[in-house]
Amino acid sequence: MTPTHLLTGPEADALFSALADPTRRRILQRLGAQPDDAGSVGRGLGISRQAAAKHLRVLEDAGLVSASRSSRRRIHTTDPERIRAVSELFGAVARGWEKRLDRIAAHA
């Protein structure tokens, strides 16, 4: 999948909705450091397990997080390929703006 597909493809709304919430961005940071379950994520962020589980579900639906079973626990982790694709998308957008600003500066 190309990075621009994330911007214009059918899953773009789910991706940007997931990233729009500051709690979900904090969850991504936390899971990037260490996979964990909803209860631990909630405790670490000062929210209930149920609230953490709802945020995790949104992140899963956007493809940013995946979950696996470990006995009775669902352990959540970030999807490194998806995170890399999002990072590449924002990098491409930033490079485009840098080129535009360089052209403006050259004409000023």
Secondary structure as UniProt FT lines:
FT   HELIX           3..8
FT   TURN            10..11
FT   HELIX           12..20
FT   HELIX           22..33
FT   HELIX           38..45
FT   HELIX           49..61
FT   TURN            62..63
FT   STRAND          65..70
FT   TURN            71..72
FT   STRAND          73..78
FT   HELIX           80..107
//
